[in-house]
Amino acid sequence: MTQFFHRTCIHQVGKIITNPAEGTGTLFPHTQPLLGVKLIWMTHVRNAPKETLGLRQHLLTCDRSAILLELTDPHLVVPWRDVRESFEPQAVLQLEAARGARPDYWWVSGSPQNVKLVEE
């Protein structure tokens, strides 16, 4: 079974991890401004550099790659390549053209996912 990972910042992890004693919680899809749909972005590459995941910091001041979460029961997760055609081509181009981006590392889901903190 493929493992999936999600990166987040220290400001958001408290909203995701609702059981701090066990380091577990639920990740909910959020609206993606360029795409206009609610998605969770993840990768199958545990130590992927943040640039490959499209985690640029040109608009945000926090490090969205600071915390690593692992999906504990991945479901309804699909590779980005399988759904990219359903979005506005200009939005897809903007996402995929980011310096260092590796869309082949990207997976998405529109369903809530159970996660656990990963010690790095």
Summary of the structure (lengths in Angstrom):
residues: 120
radius of gyration: 13.8
end to end distance: 21.4
largest distance: 43.4
contacts: 318
relative contact order: 0.31
helix: 24%
strand: 31%
